[in-house]
Amino acid sequence: MAARWKKILGAAFAATTLIGVAACSNDNTDSGGSGAPAGKITVYNAQHESLTQEWVDGFTEETGIEVTLRNGSDTELANQIVAEGSASPADVFLTENSPAMALVENAGQFADVDAATLDQVPTQFRPSTGKWTGIAARSTVFVYNKDKLTADQLPKSLLDLQNPEWKGRWGASPSGADFQAIVSALLELKGEDATKQWLAGMKTNAVPYKGNSTVMKAVNAGEIDGGVIYHYYWFGDQAKTGENSKNTDLQYFKNEDPGAFVSVSGGGVLKSSKNQAAAQQFLKYITGKAGQEILQTGTSYEYPVGSGVAANPALVPLADLQAPNVDPSKLNSAKVTQLMTDAGLL
């Protein structure tokens, strides 16, 4: 009888040991053995560094997941991800504009976004493919010098800026991803012939600058009458000293004009991510209430697009912008770069 009980106790001890070993082995998985995502992720970040850092801080505080940021530009990081392929150390890619997202998507490197995350973002602010999602937005605007232009002298459409009367009177930053996203929308909305014609007019009429802020400063100083930028540069300066925008105001084209284009900032999880659960959780946090409220109350002055969070009260509501409907997955950065190069703008 004693020998029999020794065998039973020995078997029980062995089973307990195996369970303990299995539990310990789970400590190194994505969930940390608790069923919740854990561990570390790397984010290739082309969004504003200060904004993404706020997202990272809030996410890590909520989940305990550590995030390493690698900062760069839209085009730079998108091309790097494509070059790295399945060996990319990136778990998540964030951008300011959607053409860079389309570049990575077309290379087949995004995993599907979790349905619960997609449900947080209205369809107009994410691609139809579900391979990534919108995380923020910015509106195209025409910033103008109030001493040089009155309301009745403003262009009624972005397309008007190709006309002879605007020669030497407006500026933009053609080398920037921001402006190239606007041209991508023009291409999608009006087609290649109209885009070529507009770019030819831009080559003749526009004064090139490097960066949206530089365009705004030039308008403020009276070097040019107006310029094509994104809205948040103006609101950010106004919230500080206003020294670079005090002589200016904004024209919103509305009426689904190409100049009313709303550019979607994107976020996606790489198919090659070694920590899919944590990466998906990060994207869900950004598009969730807590992440979107950072846009609402922070200093980026970008538009929230998810979880029903309203924009900063200083901004024109998204619904009032009357933006054209553009599927962000169809914005073709490679084609636009070629067209702008052919036009002598790059």
Secondary structure, DSSP 8 states (H G I E B T S, - for coil): -HHHHHHHHHHHHHHHHHHHHHHHHHTTSTTTTTTS--SEEEEEE-S-HHHHHHHHHHHHHHH--EEEEEE--HHHHHHHHHHHGGG---SEEE-SSHHHHHHHHHTT-B----HHHHTTS-GGGS-TT-SSEEEEEEEEEEEEETTT--GGGS-SSGGGGGSGGGTTTEEE-TTSHHHHHHHHHHHHHH-HHHHHHHHHHHHHHEEE-SSHHHHHHHHHHTSSSEEEEEHHHHHHHHHTT-TTTTTEEEE---TT-GGG-EEEEEEEEBTT-S-HHHHHHHHHHHHSHHHHHHHHHSSS--B--STT----TTS--GGGG------GGG--HHHHHHHHHHTT--
